[in-house]
């Protein structure tokens, strides 16, 4: 609307007219701030009633407004004294402002307003208004609007995100609107669509009483902005000044092609502020938003997953690359970029000769960057080498559809080589080698201490010399005799080691039980594995550290152990590896059960070799 200037002209006309009023009289007038308005515009009707005494004012009857809708109304009082012929007189002016919007195009009429006062009926003159189609209002052609102000420095004449603020809105709601918009109404399946919900207001809004968002069936959604306070931004829309409040902004990822409708959102509002302005509540709904979701174009490459839509990168790393047999390595596969990371499908590692693979774990991290949902999906998988020599983890590939380029792309990682060396003799799988062998064995290094020696008498002159000279032959003879006697009495060391194998294994299981009491899950499972593999080495003569599970099963079968016993042993060792290297390490009952399983397997092995 064209700005209008208040005060001087109106007060001047009132001051000139007021002296002519006699006591008990009323002056009633009405004026509009424009004589031409668009169908989607508003105009301001002002009704002035001036009384010449302090009595009770009359009751104003507004026109029926057959061709208009009332979208706002306010009232103010003015008290003044006017000197006429040197004598003061009292004047009481009541100004009633009514905001109207037309219902149809054409030449319309605002009917007269009425006031019954002291037995008389006062009427205003009818006002002619010319209404043109929406968007064709004449700029600067109306009468001044005392409340509009200026448009200097106002934002461009558009609604937030390009939405049409008056689409499908009842004329009586044009001072308080809730509008929804999307940044792309023809997205591909899986492509992000940003849905925004705005409140547009020409009245004072104190708070939100209710916000009911629509059901977003057929979309995967993610919050982008959820303001906790109402922050107004000035917007000029079709020449009308509004305060725009962002209520919500969400990222939507369509799950299927075809026509889709985002249902209206419902907003409850509290208008006005405390005691100075009347408070009221209003309820508004946004318009539905239509989307035409496009299917992915033809020519999909083999192995393409429909969830792999977006701008992504793919990398693969392995740590460490130099490892001993039985020591674990971690394969880390990372996909990052823009899109719905929760629907992303990463490639899977196939079977690799010489590597035992465990179940992978997946973690996601999402962020919002300039209104776009970005994320990272990380897949970690534990691999245990079973053979020495070079082992190559092949390149992995992932097919994606990039909606920005409207094309399919193939992402590939680089192959990674491992160098696998033999495990140290007798070392249990995944057990680190001691760095200081002397310290590990409890021995201290030999330290020489030098001292000055003084010359003495010849040794053969000493009484101990000759007995000492005969001691070596006598000692040698004694040593030979004792050695022979010892060989006669000593038990075969190999048989002794086999005999004590079960005792050593039981001692390790008791050590594992002590570790369980301390809550050290990783060391607990490692000790159980050492108890079993140590028993196999001592009693069965099998070094399991350098064997695959198949080779271990064959070695046990050759020693006469049953298939069920072998199966339980292999499963026990695999569970120990998994619990050591996988997160969680099982709960307390599972660990207690592991002790019982280990003891049962050792007992079955012992019976098989008895």
C-alpha positions in Angstrom: 0.0 0.0 0.0 1.1 3.6 -0.5 2.3 5.2 2.7 0.0 7.8 4.2 0.8 10.7 6.5 -1.2 10.9 9.7 -1.8 13.6 12.2 -1.6 17.1 10.7 -4.3 17.0 8.0 -6.7 15.0 10.1 -6.2 17.1 13.3 -6.3 20.3 11.3 -9.7 19.4 9.7 -11.0 18.3 13.1 -9.8 21.5 14.8 -11.5 23.6 12.1 -14.7 21.7 12.3 -14.9 21.3 16.0 -15.7 24.9 16.9 -18.8 24.7 14.8 -20.2 21.9 17.0 -22.9 22.8 19.5 -23.2 21.1 22.8 -24.9 17.7 22.5 -24.1 17.4 18.8 -22.1 14.7 17.0 -20.0 14.8 13.8 -19.6 11.5 12.1 -17.4 10.8 9.0 -15.7 8.0 7.2 -12.8 7.8 4.8 -10.8 5.0 3.0 -7.0 5.1 2.4 -7.5 4.1 -1.2 -10.2 4.3 -3.9 -8.7 1.4 -5.9 -7.4 -1.9 -4.6 -6.5 -5.3 -5.9 -8.5 -8.4 -5.2 -5.6 -9.8 -3.1 -5.0 -6.4 -1.4 -6.3 -4.6 1.7 -7.6 -1.1 2.5 -8.1 0.8 5.7 -11.5 2.4 6.5 -11.4 5.1 9.2 -14.6 6.2 11.0 -14.4 9.4 13.1 -17.1 10.3 15.7 -16.6 13.6 17.5 -18.8 14.5 20.5 -19.3 18.0 21.9 -19.9 17.0 25.6 -18.6 14.7 28.3 -21.7 12.5 28.1 -21.8 8.8 27.2 -21.0 8.4 23.5 -23.3 6.6 21.1 -22.9 3.1 20.0 -21.3 2.8 16.5 -22.9 0.3 14.1 -20.4 -0.8 11.4 -21.6 -1.3 7.9 -22.6 -4.9 6.9 -19.7 -5.0 4.4 -21.5 -7.1 1.8 -18.6 -6.9 -0.6 -15.7 -7.0 1.8 -14.2 -9.2 4.6 -13.0 -7.6 7.8 -9.4 -8.7 8.6 -8.7 -6.3 11.4 -10.2 -3.7 13.7 -8.9 -1.2 16.3 -10.2 1.8 18.1 -8.7 4.9 19.8 -9.9 7.9 21.8 -8.9 11.6 21.7 -9.8 14.2 24.3 -9.3 17.9 23.6 -10.4 21.4 24.6 -11.2 23.9 21.8 -11.5 27.7 22.3 -14.5 29.2 20.5 -15.1 33.0 20.9 -12.7 32.9 23.9 -14.7 30.2 25.7 -13.3 26.6 26.0 -15.3 23.7 24.9 -14.7 19.9 25.3 -14.3 17.6 22.4 -14.3 13.7 22.5 -13.2 12.0 19.3 -13.4 8.2 18.8 -11.5 6.8 15.8 -12.4 3.4 14.6 -10.0 1.7 12.0 -11.2 -1.3 10.0 -9.0 -3.3 7.7 -10.9 -4.7 4.7 -10.2 -7.0 1.8 -12.5 -7.2 -1.2 -14.4 -10.3 -2.2 -14.8 -9.7 -6.0 -13.6 -7.6 -8.8 -15.6 -4.5 -9.9 -17.0 -1.3 -8.5 -17.9 -2.0 -4.9 -19.5 0.1 -2.2 -18.7 0.4 1.5 -22.1 1.0 3.1 -22.7 3.9 5.6 -21.9 3.5 9.3 -24.5 4.5 11.9 -24.5 6.0 15.4 -27.7 6.5 17.6 -27.0 9.5 19.8 -29.4 11.5 22.0 -32.4 10.4 19.9 -30.9 11.2 16.6 -29.4 8.9 13.9 -26.2 9.9 12.3 -24.8 8.2 9.1 -21.6 8.4 7.1 -21.6 8.7 3.3 -21.1 5.5 1.2 -17.6 5.1 -0.2 -17.0 3.8 -3.8 -14.0 1.4 -4.2 -12.8 0.1 -7.6 -11.4 -3.5 -7.3 -9.0 -4.8 -10.0 -7.8 -8.4 -10.5 -5.1 -9.7 -8.2 -1.6 -8.3 -8.8 -2.9 -5.3 -10.8 -3.3 -2.7 -8.0 -2.3 0.8 -9.0 0.9 1.8 -7.2 0.7 5.2 -5.5 -2.9 5.9 -6.6 -4.6 5.6 -3.3 -5.1 7.9 -0.4 -2.3 8.1 2.2 -2.2 5.3 4.8 -1.2 6.7 8.2 0.1 3.3 9.5 2.1 2.0 6.6 5.5 3.8 7.0 8.0 3.6 4.1 9.4 0.8 2.0 13.0 2.2 2.1 15.5 -0.7 2.6 12.8 -3.3 2.6 13.6 -6.8 1.2 12.5 -7.6 -2.4 8.8 -8.0 -3.1 8.6 -11.8 -2.6 7.8 -14.3 0.1 10.3 -16.6 1.8 11.7 -19.1 -0.6 9.6 -17.8 -3.5 6.3 -19.0 -2.1 2.9 -17.4 -3.0 1.5 -16.0 0.3 -2.0 -15.6 -1.0 -2.5 -19.0 -2.7 -5.6 -20.8 -1.5 -6.1 -18.5 1.5 -9.4 -17.1 2.7 -9.4 -13.3 2.4 -10.2 -13.0 6.2 -6.8 -14.6 7.0 -4.5 -12.4 5.0 -3.1 -10.5 8.0 -1.9 -13.8 9.5 -0.7 -16.6 7.2 1.1 -19.9 7.5 2.9 -20.9 4.3 4.9 -24.0 3.3 7.4 -24.2 0.5 9.9 -26.6 -1.1 13.1 -25.8 -3.0 12.5 -28.5 -5.6 9.1 -29.8 -6.7 10.5 -32.4 -9.2 13.2 -34.3 -7.3 14.6 -37.7 -8.1 13.9 -40.6 -5.8 16.4 -40.3 -2.9 17.3 -36.7 -3.6 17.0 -34.1 -0.8 14.0 -31.7 -0.9 14.1 -28.9 1.7 10.6 -28.2 3.1 10.2 -24.9 5.0 7.3 -23.6 7.1 6.8 -19.9 7.6 4.5 -17.7 9.6 3.6 -14.3 7.8 2.0 -11.7 10.0 0.9 -8.1 10.0 -0.2 -8.3 13.6 1.7 -8.7 16.9 2.5 -12.4 17.6 3.6 -13.2 21.1 4.0 -17.0 21.0 3.1 -20.3 19.4 0.5 -22.2 21.3 0.6 -25.3 19.1 2.5 -26.6 16.1 1.3 -29.8 14.4 3.5 -30.9 11.6 2.1 -33.0 8.7 2.7 -36.8 8.4 5.5 -37.3 5.9 4.6 -40.7 4.6 6.8 -41.8 1.7 9.7 -39.7 2.9 12.8 -40.2 4.9 13.1 -37.0 7.0 15.8 -35.1 8.9 15.6 -31.9 10.9 17.5 -28.9 9.6 16.2 -26.0 11.7 13.8 -26.0 14.6 13.8 -22.5 16.1 13.0 -22.3 19.8 12.0 -18.6 19.6 10.1 -16.5 17.1 12.6 -14.3 15.2 11.0 -11.9 12.8 12.4 -10.9 9.4 10.7 -8.0 7.5 9.3 -9.1 4.1 7.4 -7.0 1.5 5.0 -9.2 -0.5 3.0 -7.6 -3.3 3.6 -4.2 -1.7 2.4 -5.4 1.7 4.8 -5.4 4.7 4.9 -8.6 6.7 7.0 -10.1 9.5 8.2 -13.5 8.5 8.9 -16.2 11.1 10.6 -19.5 10.2 8.9 -22.3 12.2 10.5 -25.4 10.8 12.8 -26.6 8.1 13.2 -30.3 7.3 15.1 -32.3 4.7 12.9 -34.8 2.9 14.2 -37.8 0.9 11.4 -39.3 -1.4 11.3 -43.1 -1.2 9.3 -43.8 -4.4 8.5 -42.1 -7.7 5.1 -40.5 -8.6 2.9 -37.7 -7.3 3.3 -37.0 -3.6 1.4 -34.5 -1.4 2.8 -32.9 1.8 -0.2 -32.3 3.9 -0.9 -28.9 5.6 0.7 -28.0 8.9 -1.5 -26.6 11.7 -0.3 -23.7 13.9 -1.9 -22.2 17.0 -0.9 -18.6 17.8 -1.3 -16.1 20.6 -1.5 -12.5 19.4 -1.2 -9.3 21.3 1.0 -8.3 24.3 -0.2 -8.3 27.9 -2.3 -5.3 29.2 -1.4 -2.7 26.5 -2.9 -4.7 23.6 -5.7 -7.2 23.6 -4.6 -10.8 23.5 -6.2 -13.4 21.4 -5.7 -16.8 19.9 -5.8 -17.8 16.3 -5.4 -21.1 14.4 -3.9 -21.2 10.9 -3.1 -24.0 8.5 -0.6 -24.0 5.6 -1.4 -25.1 2.1 -0.7 -28.6 0.9 2.5 -28.9 -1.3 2.5 -31.1 -4.4 5.7 -32.9 -5.5 6.3 -34.8 -8.7 9.0 -37.3 -7.7 11.0 -38.5 -10.7 12.2 -42.1 -11.1 15.9 -42.7 -11.5 16.9 -42.6 -15.2 17.4 -45.8 -17.1 20.8 -47.4 -17.6 21.4 -48.4 -14.0 24.8 -50.2 -13.7 24.8 -53.8 -12.3 24.8 -54.0 -8.5 23.4 -50.5 -8.1 21.3 -50.0 -4.9 18.4 -47.5 -5.0 19.6 -46.0 -1.7 22.9 -44.8 -3.1 21.7 -41.4 -4.3 23.8 -38.3 -3.7 27.3 -36.9 -4.1 29.6 -39.5 -2.3 33.3 -40.5 -2.0 34.6 -43.9 -1.0 37.9 -44.8 0.7 39.4 -48.0 2.2 42.3 -48.4 4.7 43.8 -51.3 6.6 45.8 -51.1 9.8 48.4 -52.5 10.3 49.7 -53.7 6.9 52.6 -55.7 8.5 51.3 -58.4 10.7 52.1 -61.9 12.1 49.9 -64.9 11.5 47.0 -64.9 13.9 47.3 -61.1 14.6 44.2 -59.1 13.8 44.0 -56.2 11.2 41.1 -53.7 10.8 39.6 -52.9 7.4 37.9 -49.5 7.5 35.6 -48.5 4.6 34.4 -44.9 4.7 31.7 -43.2 2.5 31.2 -39.5 3.0 29.3 -36.7 1.1 25.8 -35.3 0.6 22.7 -37.4 0.8 20.8 -39.8 3.0 23.6 -41.6 4.7 21.2 -43.9 6.6 20.0 -45.5 3.4 23.5 -45.9 1.9 24.7 -49.4 1.0 28.5 -50.0 1.1 30.2 -52.8 -0.8 30.9 -56.0 1.1 34.2 -57.8 1.2 34.2 -61.3 -0.3 36.1 -64.4 0.8 39.9 -63.9 0.6 42.2 -66.9 0.8 44.4 -66.7 3.8 42.1 -64.3 5.8 39.5 -65.1 8.3 36.8 -62.3 8.4 34.5 -61.4 11.3 31.1 -59.6 11.2 31.5 -55.9 10.3 30.3 -53.0 12.5 28.7 -49.9 11.1 28.6 -46.3 12.5 27.0 -43.2 11.0 27.6 -39.5 11.6 25.3 -36.8 10.2 25.7 -33.0 9.9 23.9 -30.1 8.1 26.0 -27.8 5.9 24.3 -24.8 4.4 20.9 -26.5 4.4 22.2 -29.7 2.9 22.3 -33.0 4.9 25.8 -34.5 4.8 27.1 -37.6 6.5 29.7 -40.3 6.9 29.2 -44.0 7.1 32.1 -46.1 8.5 32.2 -49.9 8.2 34.9 -51.6 10.2 35.7 -55.3 9.8 38.2 -57.5 11.6 40.5 -59.7 9.5 42.9 -62.4 10.9 45.6 -63.7 8.6 46.0 -67.5 8.6 49.0 -67.9 6.2 52.3 -66.2 5.8 53.3 -64.2 2.8 51.7 -61.4 0.8 47.9 -61.1 1.0 46.0 -58.5 -1.1 42.7 -57.0 -0.2 41.1 -56.3 -3.6 39.6 -52.9 -4.7 36.0 -52.4 -3.7 33.5 -50.5 -5.9 30.1 -48.8 -5.3 27.6 -47.5 -7.9 25.9 -44.2 -7.1 23.5 -41.8 -8.8 24.5 -38.1 -8.6 21.3 -36.0 -8.9 23.3 -32.8 -9.5 24.9 -34.4 -12.6 21.9 -36.6 -13.4 24.3 -39.5 -14.1 25.4 -42.7 -12.5 29.0 -42.9 -11.2 31.2 -45.7 -10.0 33.4 -45.2 -6.9 36.4 -47.5 -6.4 38.9 -47.9 -3.6 42.6 -48.8 -4.1 43.7 -52.4 -3.4 45.6 -52.8 -0.1 48.5 -55.3 0.4 49.3 -57.1 3.6 52.7 -58.6 4.6 52.1 -61.6 6.8 55.0 -63.1 8.7 55.2 -66.2 10.9 54.2 -66.0 14.5 56.9 -66.5 17.1 57.3 -70.1 18.4 54.8 -70.9 21.1 53.1 -67.5 21.0 49.3 -67.6 21.4 47.3 -65.9 18.7 47.0 -62.1 19.1 49.4 -62.1 22.0 52.1 -59.4 21.7 55.7 -60.5 21.8 57.7 -59.4 24.8 60.1 -56.6 24.0 62.5 -57.4 26.8 63.2 -61.1 27.0 65.4 -60.9 30.1 62.9 -58.8 32.0 60.1 -61.1 30.9 62.0 -64.1 32.3 62.8 -62.4 35.6 66.6 -62.4 35.0 68.9 -59.5 35.4 72.0 -58.8 33.2 75.4 -59.8 34.5 77.4 -56.8 35.8 81.2 -57.1 36.3 82.9 -55.4 39.2 86.8 -54.9 38.8 89.1 -54.7 41.8 92.9 -54.5 42.4 94.6 -57.9 43.1 97.7 -58.2 45.2 100.5 -60.9 44.6 100.7 -63.7 47.2 102.4 -67.1 47.8 102.5 -69.7 45.1 99.4 -71.8 45.2 101.2 -75.2 45.3 102.7 -74.1 48.6 99.2 -73.8 50.1 97.8 -76.9 52.0 94.6 -76.8 49.9 96.4 -77.1 46.5 96.8 -80.8 46.3 93.3 -81.8 47.4 92.0 -79.2 44.9 94.2 -80.7 42.2 92.6 -84.1 42.7 89.1 -82.8 43.0 88.3 -82.5 39.3 88.9 -86.1 38.4 87.0 -87.1 41.5 84.3 -84.7 40.6 84.0 -85.9 37.1 83.7 -89.5 38.2 81.1 -88.5 40.7 79.2 -86.5 38.1 79.2 -89.5 35.7 77.9 -91.7 38.4 75.2 -89.3 39.4 74.1 -88.7 35.8 73.8 -92.4 35.1 71.8 -92.9 38.3 69.6 -90.0 37.4 68.9 -91.4 33.9 68.0 -94.6 35.5 65.6 -92.9 37.9 64.3 -90.0 35.8 60.9 -90.1 34.1 60.9 -89.3 30.3 60.5 -85.5 29.9 58.2 -85.9 27.0 55.9 -88.1 29.0 56.2 -85.7 31.9 55.1 -82.8 29.7 52.2 -84.8 28.3 51.2 -85.9 31.8 51.2 -82.3 33.2 49.4 -80.7 30.1 46.0 -81.0 31.7 47.3 -79.5 35.0 48.8 -76.5 33.1 45.5 -76.0 31.3 43.5 -76.1 34.5 45.9 -73.5 36.0 45.3 -71.2 33.1 41.6 -71.5 33.5 41.9 -70.6 37.1 43.8 -67.5 36.0 41.1 -66.7 33.5 38.5 -66.9 36.3 40.6 -64.4 38.3 40.7 -62.0 35.3 36.9 -62.4 35.0 36.5 -61.3 38.6 38.5 -58.1 37.8 36.3 -57.4 34.8 39.1 -57.6 32.2 37.1 -59.2 29.4 39.8 -59.1 26.7 42.5 -60.7 28.9 39.9 -63.3 30.1 39.2 -64.6 26.6 42.9 -64.5 25.7 43.7 -66.7 28.7 41.1 -69.2 27.8 42.5 -69.4 24.3 46.0 -69.9 25.7 44.8 -72.7 28.0 43.3 -74.6 25.0 46.2 -73.9 22.5 48.8 -74.7 25.2 47.1 -78.0 25.9 47.1 -78.8 22.2 50.8 -78.1 22.0 51.7 -80.0 25.2 49.6 -83.1 24.9 48.6 -83.3 21.3 51.8 -81.9 19.7 49.8 -79.4 17.6 50.9 -75.8 17.2 47.6 -74.1 16.3 49.1 -70.6 15.8 50.2 -71.5 12.3 47.3 -73.6 11.2 44.0 -72.7 9.6 40.8 -74.0 11.2 40.5 -76.7 8.6 44.1 -77.8 9.1 43.6 -77.9 12.9 40.4 -80.0 12.4 42.3 -82.5 10.2 45.2 -82.7 12.7 42.8 -83.5 15.6 40.9 -86.1 13.5 44.2 -87.9 12.7 44.8 -88.2 16.5 41.5 -90.0 16.9 39.2 -87.2 18.3 35.5 -87.3 17.4 33.9 -84.9 15.0 31.7 -83.4 17.7 34.7 -82.7 19.9 36.6 -81.1 17.1 33.6 -78.9 16.2 33.3 -77.7 19.8 37.0 -76.9 20.0 36.9 -74.9 16.7 33.8 -73.0 17.8 35.4 -72.3 21.2 38.5 -70.8 19.6 36.4 -68.7 17.2 34.2 -67.4 20.0 37.3 -66.4 22.0 38.7 -64.5 19.0 35.3 -62.8 18.3 34.8 -61.7 21.9 38.4 -60.3 22.1 38.1 -58.3 18.9 34.4 -57.4 18.7 32.8 -54.7 20.8 31.0 -55.7 24.0 33.0 -58.9 24.8 29.8 -60.5 26.0 28.0 -60.2 29.3 28.9 -61.9 32.7 26.8 -65.1 32.2 28.3 -65.6 28.8 31.8 -65.4 30.3 30.9 -67.9 33.0 29.6 -70.2 30.4 32.8 -69.9 28.4 34.8 -71.3 31.4 32.5 -74.3 31.5 32.8 -74.9 27.7 36.6 -74.7 27.9 36.7 -77.2 30.7 34.4 -79.6 28.9 36.4 -79.4 25.7 39.7 -80.1 27.5 38.1 -83.1 29.3 36.9 -84.5 26.0 40.3 -84.1 24.5 41.9 -85.7 27.5 39.7 -88.7 27.3 40.4 -89.0 23.6 44.2 -89.3 24.2 44.0 -91.5 27.4 
